[in-house]
């Protein structure tokens, strides 16, 4: 349920509505706006009798929201959210951001070489996996905390904020101590205990769509994070599993404008995982910006043929430099400045 206050409603009237909602055993979340305040009501398991609310002073209307996600919805939060990662804005009205780096941190030489190169080419953030969820147990699983330390070293040298995956609730504190943007991978989209723990910290979260998740399930997963108090969430489409085998996954580009209709949260695209083919990354990254994505995540490796994971979908350093030039020209044509030019 969403309670919309009159534009003349004062602080005392808002507080009175909040108390009335809490008296019903529900949770009230005031959402200040530029013209009026709305109050989201959470915790109901069905229809709520609004008779004690709608006639309170200052209440303009009461809207019943049937979606399983509320805080994520534009019904509750009509204005778009801009998430800042170390001062770099991600969201509507901002230049698209580019996050680049290897699938996995493999060594000091590899991550530093990559970080220097993507920084020079104009990337906004550095990605790299320290904890790696893999399909098979005998493949490279990441350097864990040593990988986090190497990412921090790369950040210190280049100034690039770092993005890395967190896989379990008990490692959230460890990863948050190093990372600037904590990533939830596709396999963990519905790891609800992990999502709750991420909701209790005050660091931005990048939530990837599960490989078989519907849009409703995707947004409901984000709701777990927001419901715990962390509203700094970026959604990420990385392809879904379909009958098609020509690509690693099927990139659902329609999700970008759809999410922008349904939710106020920013949305990014990962064309590397979506396609699994180096030759397809550049065209799909450009298509993502045309569709309205607020940024892209691209895998880059100095020697993809020797990569310990996801080599076939990783761009070479010269390939990434060429992509950045194309993205800058496209962004300027689309009217939102050049990609990779955000400043803190």
VOBA-1610 file (N, C-alpha, C; in pm, whole numbers, padded with zeros to 5 digits, always signed):
BEGIN
Unk+00084-00119+00000Unk+00000+00000+00000Unk+00088+00124+00000Unk+00045+00226-00074Unk+00117+00352-00082Unk+00022+00464-00044Unk+00062+00544+00054Unk-00018+00656+00100Unk+00044+00784+00044Unk-00031+00856-00036Unk+00018+00979-00096Unk-00036+01097-00016Unk+00054+01179+00035Unk+00015+01294+00116Unk-00013+01415+00027Unk-00099+01503+00074Unk-00124+01630+00007Unk+00002+01713+00004Unk+00020+01795-00100Unk+00143+01873-00111Unk+00158+01976+00001Unk+00047+02004+00072Unk+00054+02097+00185Unk+00072+02026+00319Unk+00077+01894+00317Unk+00088+01817+00442Unk+00219+01848+00512Unk+00211+01872+00641Unk+00329+01904+00720Unk+00389+01782+00787Unk+00500+01805+00857Unk+00572+01696+00922Unk+00486+01625+01026Unk+00407+01700+01101Unk+00322+01638+01204Unk+00217+01547+01143Unk+00162+01587+01029Unk+00061+01503+00965Unk+00123+01374+00911Unk+00246+01385+00858Unk+00316+01265+00813Unk+00343+01172+00930Unk+00389+01229+01041Unk+00417+01148+01160Unk+00291+01080+01213Unk+00178+01149+01203Unk+00052+01090+01250Unk+00013+00969+01165Unk+00036+00979+01034Unk+00005+00866+00946Unk+00099+00749+00976Unk+00227+00780+00997Unk+00324+00675+01030Unk+00281+00602+01157Unk+00241+00677+01259Unk+00197+00614+01385Unk+00074+00527+01363Unk-00018+00573+01279Unk-00140+00496+01253Unk-00107+00365+01183Unk-00013+00370+01089Unk+00028+00248+01018Unk+00094+00151+01114Unk+00185+00201+01198Unk+00255+00115+01294Unk+00158+00056+01396Unk+00054+00129+01428Unk-00048+00077+01521Unk-00119-00043+01461Unk-00121-00052+01327Unk-00183-00166+01258Unk-00088-00285+01251Unk+00033-00269+01308Unk+00130-00378+01306Unk+00210-00384+01178Unk+00210-00275+01102Unk+00280-00270+00975Unk+00396-00170+00982Unk+00479-00170+00882Unk+00596-00081+00877Unk+00570+00032+00780Unk+00598+00156+00822Unk+00578+00273+00738Unk+00713+00329+00695Unk+00727+00355+00564Unk+00852+00409+00510Unk+00822+00540+00438Unk+00847+00656+00500Unk+00825+00784+00432Unk+00918+00799+00313Unk+00864+00849+00201Unk+00941+00869+00078Unk+00924+01015+00037Unk+01011+01103+00084Unk+00998+01245+00048Unk+01016+01267-00101Unk+00935+01355-00158Unk+00947+01391-00299Unk+00964+01540-00315Unk+00983+01584-00438Unk+01003+01726-00462Unk+00877+01808-00435Unk+00758+01747-00454Unk+00633+01820-00435Unk+00551+01768-00318Unk+00563+01641-00287Unk+00483+01582-00179Unk+00553+01460-00124Unk+00509+01417-00008Unk+00564+01297+00055Unk+00469+01180+00036Unk+00526+01064+00007Unk+00447+00941+00004Unk+00496+00852+00118Unk+00411+00762+00162Unk+00446+00670+00271Unk+00418+00529+00224Unk+00524+00450+00212Unk+00508+00311+00175Unk+00474+00227+00296Unk+00384+00132+00277Unk+00342+00044+00386Unk+00389-00097+00354Unk+00470-00155+00442Unk+00526-00287+00422Unk+00483-00381+00534Unk+00492-00510+00504Unk+00464-00610+00607Unk+00328-00674+00598Unk+00242-00625+00508Unk+00109-00685+00496Unk+00117-00812+00414Unk+00038-00909+00448Unk+00033-01037+00377Unk-00095-01051+00294Unk-00163-00944+00276Unk-00286-00945+00198Unk-00344-00805+00195Unk-00473-00795+00164Unk-00537-00665+00155Unk-00539-00597+00292Unk-00514-00467+00293Unk-00515-00388+00417Unk-00635-00295+00415Unk-00713-00298+00522Unk-00827-00206+00535Unk-00772-00066+00559Unk-00795+00023+00464Unk-00737+00158+00474Unk-00831+00260+00536Unk-00943+00216+00593Unk-01043+00309+00644Unk-00990+00398+00755Unk-00895+00349+00835Unk-00841+00430+00944Unk-00731+00526+00894Unk-00693+00511+00771Unk-00583+00592+00716Unk-00633+00700+00621Unk-00725+00666+00532Unk-00757+00756+00422Unk-00820+00888+00463Unk-00881+00892+00585Unk-00945+01016+00629Unk-00858+01098+00724Unk-00734+01054+00745Unk-00645+01131+00832Unk-00607+01263+00764Unk-00586+01369+00841Unk-00548+01499+00783Unk-00420+01488+00699Unk-00424+01546+00581Unk-00306+01548+00495Unk-00299+01436+00395Unk-00383+01333+00409Unk-00380+01220+00316Unk-00460+01254+00190Unk-00394+01243+00075Unk-00461+01272-00052Unk-00525+01148-00111Unk-00449+01036-00114Unk-00506+00911-00166Unk-00427+00792-00113Unk-00491+00677-00118Unk-00428+00551-00078Unk-00431+00457-00198Unk-00312+00408-00235Unk-00300+00320-00352Unk-00259+00181-00305Unk-00336+00081-00344Unk-00302-00057-00308Unk-00211-00115-00415Unk-00093-00156-00374Unk+00008-00211-00466Unk+00011-00362-00450Unk-00014-00433-00560Unk-00022-00579-00552Unk+00109-00648-00587Unk+00210-00573-00635Unk+00336-00635-00675Unk+00408-00694-00554Unk+00486-00803-00573Unk+00564-00859-00463Unk+00683-00772-00427Unk+00716-00676-00511Unk+00821-00579-00480Unk+00755-00442-00468Unk+00789-00368-00365Unk+00728-00239-00341Unk+00832-00128-00340Unk+00934-00142-00256Unk+01036-00039-00246Unk+01111-00022-00378Unk+01118-00130-00457Unk+01186-00128-00585Unk+01100-00062-00693Unk+00970-00058-00670Unk+00875-00015-00772Unk+00870+00136-00788Unk+00839+00180-00908Unk+00816+00323-00932Unk+00686+00370-00868Unk+00597+00277-00832Unk+00476+00317-00759Unk+00514+00380-00625Unk+00615+00324-00561Unk+00660+00375-00431Unk+00760+00488-00447Unk+00836+00485-00554Unk+00948+00577-00569Unk+00951+00624-00715Unk+00866+00721-00752Unk+00855+00761-00893Unk+00984+00819-00952Unk+01063+00887-00871Unk+01185+00949-00922Unk+01298+00847-00932Unk+01377+00851-01039Unk+01485+00753-01055Unk+01593+00768-00949Unk+01648+00656-00907Unk+01759+00654-00811Unk+01892+00658-00886Unk+01980+00742-00839Unk+02117+00747-00891Unk+02209+00692-00781Unk+02277+00583-00811Unk+02368+00520-00715Unk+02508+00575-00738Unk+02574+00615-00631Unk+02710+00667-00644Unk+02810+00567-00589Unk+02910+00536-00670Unk+03017+00446-00630Unk+03146+00529-00625Unk+03190+00559-00504Unk+03307+00647-00486Unk+03290+00777-00563Unk+03170+00831-00561Unk+03142+00957-00627Unk+03103+00945-00772Unk+03115+00828-00832Unk+03078+00809-00973Unk+02928+00776-00980Unk+02849+00860-01047Unk+02704+00838-01050Unk+02663+00736-01155Unk+02570+00649-01117Unk+02515+00549-01207Unk+02364+00564-01206Unk+02306+00599-01320Unk+02162+00614-01323Unk+02115+00712-01428Unk+01987+00741-01424Unk+01923+00824-01525Unk+01981+00965-01527Unk+02003+01016-01647Unk+02055+01150-01662Unk+02206+01160-01649Unk+02273+01048-01626Unk+02419+01046-01613Unk+02482+00974-01732Unk+02608+01004-01756Unk+02678+00933-01863Unk+02687+00784-01830Unk+02674+00697-01929Unk+02687+00553-01899Unk+02825+00520-01848Unk+02831+00434-01747Unk+02960+00396-01689Unk+03008+00266-01753Unk+03139+00248-01749Unk+03199+00127-01803Unk+03283+00063-01693Unk+03250-00063-01662Unk+03323-00141-01564Unk+03399-00248-01641Unk+03530-00255-01623Unk+03610-00346-01705Unk+03718-00414-01622Unk+03754-00534-01664Unk+03859-00609-01596Unk+03842-00757-01619Unk+03931-00837-01564Unk+03926-00982-01589Unk+03814-01050-01512Unk+03776-01165-01561Unk+03678-01247-01488Unk+03730-01278-01350Unk+03857-01317-01341Unk+03917-01355-01212Unk+04052-01288-01195Unk+04082-01251-01071Unk+04215-01203-01037Unk+04307-01324-01029Unk+04413-01324-01111Unk+04501-01441-01120Unk+04639-01416-01059Unk+04686-01292-01070Unk+04820-01260-01019Unk+04833-01110-01008Unk+04936-01064-00938Unk+04962-00920-00926Unk+04991-00860-01063Unk+05074-00927-01142Unk+05110-00874-01273Unk+04988-00862-01363Unk+04901-00964-01360Unk+04783-00965-01448Unk+04686-00853-01412Unk+04654-00837-01284Unk+04552-00738-01246Unk+04605-00596-01260Unk+04733-00574-01227Unk+04788-00439-01241Unk+04800-00400-01388Unk+04843-00493-01471Unk+04854-00464-01615Unk+04717-00430-01674Unk+04618-00507-01635Unk+04482-00482-01684Unk+04428-00350-01633Unk+04446-00324-01504Unk+04395-00201-01443Unk+04454-00078-01509Unk+04585-00079-01533Unk+04650+00036-01597Unk+04593+00058-01737Unk+04572-00051-01810Unk+04526-00041-01948Unk+04382+00009-01956Unk+04292-00046-01873Unk+04151-00003-01882Unk+04135+00139-01830Unk+04218+00176-01733Unk+04218+00315-01685Unk+04258+00409-01798Unk+04363+00376-01868Unk+04412+00459-01978Unk+04307+00471-02089Unk+04231+00363-02110Unk+04129+00364-02215Unk+04002+00437-02174Unk+03987+00466-02044Unk+03872+00543-01999Unk+03769+00471-01916Unk+03798+00351-01866Unk+03703+00279-01781Unk+03678+00356-01652Unk+03558+00341-01597Unk+03522+00407-01472Unk+03555+00324-01349Unk+03545+00191-01362Unk+03567+00102-01249Unk+03640-00023-01296Unk+03702-00091-01201Unk+03775-00215-01229Unk+03700-00333-01172Unk+03674-00433-01254Unk+03610-00555-01207Unk+03714-00666-01198Unk+03688-00762-01110Unk+03775-00877-01097Unk+03725-00968-00987Unk+03719-01097-01015Unk+03667-01192-00917Unk+03775-01246-00826Unk+03752-01233-00695Unk+03841-01295-00596Unk+03783-01427-00549Unk+03651-01432-00534Unk+03577-01555-00502Unk+03501-01591-00629Unk+03527-01708-00685Unk+03469-01745-00813Unk+03376-01865-00801Unk+03245-01845-00823Unk+03154-01960-00829Unk+03168-02027-00965Unk+03204-02151-00968Unk+03225-02222-01095Unk+03134-02343-01104Unk+03101-02381-01225Unk+03011-02495-01245Unk+03072-02624-01192Unk+03201-02644-01215Unk+03268-02764-01169Unk+03361-02736-01052Unk+03372-02828-00957Unk+03453-02805-00837Unk+03603-02813-00861Unk+03646-02862-00977Unk+03789-02880-01001Unk+03850-02766-01083Unk+03770-02662-01110Unk+03820-02547-01184Unk+03866-02438-01086Unk+03933-02337-01139Unk+03989-02229-01058Unk+03879-02157-00981Unk+03894-02149-00849Unk+03791-02093-00762Unk+03826-01953-00711Unk+03936-01897-00755Unk+03972-01762-00714Unk+04077-01761-00604Unk+04141-01645-00587Unk+04247-01630-00486Unk+04193-01587-00350Unk+04063-01564-00341Unk+03995-01527-00217Unk+04054-01398-00159Unk+04091-01394-00032Unk+04135-01266+00026Unk+04260-01213-00042Unk+04348-01300-00087Unk+04466-01253-00158Unk+04426-01177-00284Unk+04320-01225-00350Unk+04269-01155-00467Unk+04212-01018-00432Unk+04146-01008-00317Unk+04094-00880-00271Unk+04208-00781-00245Unk+04316-00831-00188Unk+04431-00744-00161Unk+04493-00693-00291Unk+04497-00778-00392Unk+04552-00737-00521Unk+04461-00634-00588Unk+04331-00650-00573Unk+04238-00550-00626Unk+04258-00415-00556Unk+04276-00420-00425Unk+04300-00296-00350Unk+04430-00230-00395Unk+04529-00310-00426Unk+04657-00258-00475Unk+04635-00187-00610Unk+04554-00249-00696Unk+04525-00190-00827Unk+04448-00059-00811Unk+04356-00056-00716Unk+04282+00069-00691Unk+04373+00180-00642Unk+04466+00145-00554Unk+04557+00244-00501Unk+04643+00306-00611Unk+04683+00224-00707Unk+04769+00274-00815Unk+04691+00353-00919Unk+04570+00306-00955Unk+04497+00368-01066Unk+04386+00463-01022Unk+04337+00448-00899Unk+04225+00529-00854Unk+04090+00474-00895Unk+04088+00360-00964Unk+03961+00300-01009Unk+03891+00231-00892Unk+03763+00261-00867Unk+03686+00182-00769Unk+03681+00037-00814Unk+03674-00056-00718Unk+03676-00197-00754Unk+03541-00263-00730Unk+03508-00354-00822Unk+03383-00429-00819Unk+03419-00576-00812Unk+03367-00646-00712Unk+03399-00789-00700Unk+03282-00860-00635Unk+03277-00991-00658Unk+03161-01070-00615Unk+03174-01118-00471Unk+03059-01118-00402Unk+03050-01178-00270Unk+02954-01296-00281Unk+02992-01410-00220Unk+02917-01533-00244Unk+02837-01585-00126Unk+02870-01541-00006Unk+02801-01597+00110Unk+02785-01491+00218Unk+02685-01505+00304Unk+02662-01405+00409Unk+02782-01386+00501Unk+02856-01494+00529Unk+02966-01484+00624Unk+03090-01416+00567Unk+03091-01388+00435Unk+03206-01317+00377Unk+03171-01173+00338Unk+03050-01130+00368Unk+03010-00993+00332Unk+03101-00891+00398Unk+03128-00907+00527Unk+03214-00812+00597Unk+03354-00808+00538Unk+03409-00924+00505Unk+03543-00930+00447Unk+03547-00859+00312Unk+03454-00893+00223Unk+03455-00834+00089Unk+03425-00684+00095Unk+03332-00645+00182Unk+03297-00503+00195Unk+03415-00421+00246Unk+03507-00485+00316Unk+03625-00415+00364Unk+03720-00375+00253Unk+03707-00437+00138Unk+03793-00407+00023Unk+03717-00343-00092Unk+03598-00396-00124Unk+03528-00357-00246Unk+03453-00226-00230Unk+03436-00156-00344Unk+03356-00034-00349Unk+03215-00062-00397Unk+03199-00167-00477Unk+03069-00211-00527Unk+03066-00363-00517Unk+02974-00416-00437Unk+02967-00560-00412Unk+02871-00625-00511Unk+02920-00724-00583Unk+02841-00791-00685Unk+02778-00919-00632Unk+02651-00937-00665Unk+02582-01064-00641Unk+02569-01132-00776Unk+02631-01248-00791Unk+02629-01318-00918Unk+02495-01383-00948Unk+02479-01426-01073Unk+02352-01485-01118Unk+02312-01605-01033Unk+02410-01688-00994Unk+02377-01808-00917Unk+02328-01775-00776Unk+02358-01656-00729Unk+02320-01617-00593Unk+02205-01517-00588Unk+02141-01492-00702Unk+02034-01391-00702Unk+01925-01421-00599Unk+01899-01548-00576Unk+01796-01586-00479Unk+01856-01647-00352Unk+01979-01610-00322Unk+02040-01645-00193Unk+01992-01539-00095Unk+01874-01560-00038Unk+01805-01455+00035Unk+01878-01413+00162Unk+01948-01504+00227Unk+02025-01465+00346Unk+02140-01373+00308Unk+02201-01398+00192Unk+02306-01309+00142Unk+02248-01172+00111Unk+02133-01169+00045Unk+02070-01042+00010Unk+02034-00961+00135Unk+01984-01028+00236Unk+01950-00959+00361Unk+02074-00898+00425Unk+02184-00975+00425Unk+02307-00926+00485Unk+02360-00804+00409Unk+02349-00807+00278Unk+02391-00693+00198Unk+02300-00572+00222Unk+02177-00598+00258Unk+02086-00489+00290Unk+02120-00419+00420Unk+02198-00485+00504Unk+02232-00427+00635Unk+02360-00344+00631Unk+02432-00350+00518Unk+02552-00268+00506Unk+02517-00142+00428Unk+02607-00049+00422Unk+02578+00076+00352Unk+02676+00097+00236Unk+02695-00010+00161Unk+02777-00003+00040Unk+02691-00042-00080Unk+02718+00018-00197Unk+02638-00015-00316Unk+02650-00162-00354Unk+02542-00213-00412Unk+02534-00354-00451Unk+02497-00362-00599Unk+02566-00449-00673Unk+02533-00480-00811Unk+02468-00617-00812Unk+02340-00623-00844Unk+02263-00748-00840Unk+02241-00799-00982Unk+02299-00915-01012Unk+02281-00975-01143Unk+02156-01062-01148Unk+02091-01062-01264Unk+01972-01144-01284Unk+02011-01291-01293Unk+01935-01376-01226Unk+01957-01520-01233Unk+01935-01571-01374Unk+02003-01678-01409Unk+01998-01726-01548Unk+01862-01778-01590Unk+01775-01808-01494Unk+01640-01854-01528Unk+01533-01769-01460Unk+01569-01650-01414Unk+01477-01567-01336Unk+01385-01483-01422Unk+01260-01472-01383Unk+01168-01379-01446Unk+01200-01238-01396Unk+01143-01138-01463Unk+01165-01000-01421Unk+01107-00979-01281Unk+00992-01038-01254Unk+00931-01024-01121Unk+01021-01084-01014Unk+01079-01199-01041Unk+01171-01261-00944Unk+01297-01177-00926Unk+01344-01119-01034Unk+01463-01033-01030Unk+01438-00912-00940Unk+01327-00844-00963Unk+01297-00725-00884Unk+01263-00761-00739Unk+01202-00877-00718Unk+01173-00921-00582Unk+01302-00950-00506Unk+01405-00999-00576Unk+01535-01021-00512Unk+01594-00888-00467Unk+01584-00786-00552Unk+01633-00653-00513Unk+01557-00600-00393Unk+01430-00635-00384Unk+01347-00590-00272Unk+01403-00636-00138Unk+01462-00757-00135Unk+01522-00808-00011Unk+01630-00712+00040Unk+01709-00656-00052Unk+01818-00566-00012Unk+01761-00434+00037Unk+01667-00378-00039Unk+01610-00250+00000Unk+01531-00260+00129Unk+01464-00374+00150Unk+01381-00390+00270Unk+01464-00386+00398Unk+01594-00416+00387Unk+01683-00411+00503Unk+01747-00274+00522Unk+01716-00181+00431Unk+01764-00044+00450Unk+01867+00006+00351Unk+01920-00081+00265Unk+02021-00039+00167Unk+01952-00014+00033Unk+01941+00112-00006Unk+01872+00148-00130Unk+01969+00171-00245Unk+02098+00147-00222Unk+02199+00168-00326Unk+02221+00040-00405Unk+02128+00010-00493Unk+02130-00115-00569Unk+02128-00085-00719Unk+02216-00150-00792Unk+02220-00144-00938Unk+02182-00281-00991Unk+02088-00287-01083Unk+02046-00413-01143Unk+02133-00442-01266Unk+02155-00569-01294Unk+02240-00606-01407Unk+02183-00726-01482Unk+02154-00706-01608Unk+02114-00815-01698Unk+02239-00879-01757Unk+02251-01012-01746Unk+02371-01082-01796Unk+02336-01202-01882Unk+02214-01198-01937Unk+02171-01307-02023Unk+02099-01415-01947Unk+02003-01477-02010Unk+01925-01584-01949Unk+01941-01713-02029Unk+01910-01824-01965Unk+01923-01954-02030Unk+01797-01985-02111Unk+01816-02013-02239Unk+01706-02051-02326Unk+01745-02177-02402Unk+01667-02213-02504Unk+01698-02332-02585Unk+01817-02309-02676Unk+01856-02181-02696Unk+01963-02148-02791Unk+02100-02185-02736Unk+02183-02247-02820Unk+02317-02287-02778Unk+02429-02217-02856Unk+02392-02131-02952Unk+02493-02063-03032Unk+02569-01959-02950Unk+02505-01907-02847Unk+02570-01814-02755Unk+02564-01873-02615Unk+02647-01819-02526Unk+02652-01872-02389Unk+02516-01858-02321Unk+02456-01740-02334Unk+02322-01713-02284Unk+02247-01633-02389Unk+02122-01600-02361Unk+02044-01515-02450Unk+02030-01378-02385Unk+02086-01276-02448Unk+02081-01142-02391Unk+01942-01082-02411Unk+01875-01052-02301Unk+01739-00998-02304Unk+01747-00846-02297Unk+01770-00781-02410Unk+01783-00636-02412Unk+01653-00564-02378Unk+01540-00630-02403Unk+01411-00566-02372Unk+01396-00540-02224Unk+01476-00609-02142Unk+01467-00590-01998Unk+01507-00449-01958Unk+01591-00382-02039Unk+01637-00248-02002Unk+01522-00148-01999Unk+01452-00125-02111Unk+01339-00031-02103Unk+01228-00078-02012Unk+01210-00211-02001Unk+01104-00263-01913Unk+01135-00231-01767Unk+01258-00257-01724Unk+01294-00227-01585Unk+01285-00078-01559Unk+01322+00003-01657Unk+01312+00148-01638Unk+01168+00193-01624Unk+01073+00115-01678Unk+00931+00144-01657Unk+00885+00100-01519Unk+00932-00016-01476Unk+00882-00077-01353Unk+00954-00028-01227Unk+01082+00004-01239Unk+01164+00032-01120Unk+01241+00162-01136Unk+01274+00221-01022Unk+01353+00344-01020Unk+01502+00315-01013Unk+01541+00187-00999Unk+01682+00152-00984Unk+01753+00154-01119Unk+01881+00191-01122Unk+01956+00188-01247Unk+01981+00045-01294Unk+02000+00030-01426Unk+02020-00104-01482Unk+02139-00102-01576Unk+02222-00205-01566Unk+02340-00220-01650Unk+02332-00352-01725Unk+02423-00370-01822Unk+02428-00491-01904Unk+02568-00549-01900Unk+02576-00683-01892Unk+02703-00753-01899Unk+02704-00833-02030Unk+02754-00773-02140Unk+02751-00844-02268Unk+02851-00958-02277Unk+02950-00960-02189Unk+03050-01067-02192Unk+02986-01200-02150Unk+02921-01202-02033Unk+02856-01325-01988Unk+02732-01357-02072Unk+02668-01252-02123Unk+02546-01275-02200Unk+02572-01348-02330Unk+02686-01319-02394Unk+02712-01379-02525Unk+02816-01491-02521Unk+02919-01474-02436Unk+03024-01574-02429Unk+03120-01573-02546Unk+03106-01473-02636Unk+03190-01467-02755Unk+03252-01327-02766Unk+03384-01324-02777Unk+03455-01196-02785Unk+03402-01109-02898Unk+03371-01169-03011Unk+03329-01092-03129Unk+03193-01026-03110Unk+03115-01076-03015Unk+02980-01022-02993Unk+02973-00917-02883Unk+03079-00904-02805Unk+03076-00814-02690Unk+03058-00669-02732Unk+03136-00625-02829Unk+03129-00485-02871Unk+02994-00447-02929Unk+02938-00523-03025Unk+02807-00483-03078Unk+02697-00485-02973Unk+02701-00581-02880Unk+02596-00587-02779Unk+02615-00481-02670Unk+02738-00441-02644Unk+02761-00330-02552Unk+02701-00202-02609Unk+02722-00180-02739Unk+02665-00061-02803Unk+02513-00069-02808Unk+02460-00187-02836Unk+02314-00204-02838Unk+02254-00178-02701Unk+02328-00211-02595Unk+02281-00188-02458Unk+02259-00040-02431Unk+02352+00042-02478Unk+02338+00187-02455Unk+02221+00243-02536Unk+02201+00191-02657Unk+02088+00236-02738Unk+01956+00199-02668Unk+01953+00083-02603Unk+01832+00039-02533Unk+01807+00119-02406Unk+01908+00194-02359Unk+01888+00277-02241Unk+01961+00232-02117Unk+02054+00138-02130Unk+02129+00093-02012Unk+02213+00206-01955Unk+02229+00204-01824Unk+02306+00308-01756Unk+02455+00274-01749Unk+02494+00162-01810Unk+02634+00124-01813Unk+02651-00018-01858Unk+02777-00057-01879Unk+02808-00194-01921Unk+02925-00247-01838Unk+02926-00380-01821Unk+03038-00451-01758Unk+03103-00535-01867Unk+03233-00520-01883Unk+03304-00589-01990Unk+03425-00662-01933Unk+03442-00788-01974Unk+03559-00863-01931Unk+03676-00835-02023Unk+03791-00803-01962Unk+03913-00768-02035Unk+04030-00843-01973Unk+04115-00900-02057Unk+04230-00975-02007Unk+04350-00946-02097Unk+04470-00929-02039Unk+04587-00900-02122Unk+04624-01016-02215Unk+04593-01138-02175Unk+04620-01255-02259Unk+04503-01353-02246Unk+04393-01327-02314Unk+04272-01409-02299Unk+04294-01558-02321Unk+04386-01594-02411Unk+04409-01736-02440Unk+04469-01809-02319Unk+04527-01734-02226Unk+04586-01794-02107Unk+04501-01772-01981Unk+04384-01712-01996Unk+04299-01682-01881Unk+04254-01810-01811Unk+04246-01804-01678Unk+04202-01920-01601Unk+04051-01937-01602Unk+03979-01834-01647Unk+03834-01847-01663Unk+03784-01744-01764Unk+03688-01783-01844Unk+03617-01696-01939Unk+03707-01628-02041Unk+03814-01694-02084Unk+03900-01637-02186Unk+03831-01607-02318Unk+03745-01697-02370Unk+03683-01675-02501Unk+03594-01551-02508Unk+03546-01503-02394Unk+03458-01386-02397Unk+03529-01258-02352Unk+03657-01267-02321Unk+03732-01151-02273Unk+03794-01074-02389Unk+03781-00943-02384Unk+03844-00859-02484Unk+03994-00848-02456Unk+04071-00832-02562Unk+04214-00800-02546Unk+04224-00653-02505Unk+04341-00610-02462Unk+04359-00470-02424Unk+04337-00376-02542Unk+04394-00405-02662Unk+04362-00319-02778Unk+04214-00325-02816Unk+04152-00441-02799Unk+04010-00455-02830Unk+03924-00369-02740Unk+03962-00361-02612Unk+03886-00277-02520Unk+03905-00129-02553Unk+04027-00091-02589Unk+04053+00049-02626Unk+03966+00089-02746Unk+03954-00001-02843Unk+03871+00027-02961Unk+03724+00038-02922Unk+03678-00051-02831Unk+03540-00045-02785Unk+03511+00088-02716Unk+03601+00134-02632Unk+03579+00259-02560Unk+03565+00377-02656Unk+03644+00379-02760Unk+03631+00487-02858Unk+03495+00482-02926Unk+03446+00362-02958Unk+03315+00347-03020Unk+03205+00389-02923Unk+03218+00353-02796Unk+03117+00389-02698Unk+03112+00539-02676Unk+03227+00604-02678Unk+03228+00749-02661Unk+03155+00819-02776Unk+03181+00772-02897Unk+03113+00833-03012Unk+02962+00806-03006Unk+02925+00685-02969Unk+02783+00651-02961Unk+02713+00731-02851Unk+02778+00743-02735Unk+02718+00817-02624Unk+02696+00963-02661Unk+02793+01021-02731Unk+02779+01160-02774Unk+02662+01173-02871Unk+02648+01075-02962Unk+02537+01077-03058Unk+02402+01065-02986Unk+02398+00983-02879Unk+02274+00962-02805Unk+02242+01079-02713Unk+02338+01170-02696Unk+02310+01291-02621Unk+02339+01287-02474Unk+02417+01186-02429Unk+02450+01185-02287Unk+02600+01184-02264Unk+02676+01248-02353Unk+02818+01259-02331Unk+02890+01127-02360Unk+03018+01127-02339Unk+03097+01009-02370Unk+03100+00908-02258Unk+03088+00779-02292Unk+03100+00673-02192Unk+03242+00674-02135Unk+03252+00644-02008Unk+03383+00639-01947Unk+03440+00775-01913Unk+03353+00878-01905Unk+03401+01012-01875Unk+03342+01068-01747Unk+03285+00982-01662Unk+03231+01029-01537Unk+03343+01072-01445Unk+03319+01176-01371Unk+03417+01224-01273Unk+03354+01224-01135Unk+03429+01184-01032Unk+03374+01188-00896Unk+03332+01328-00858
//
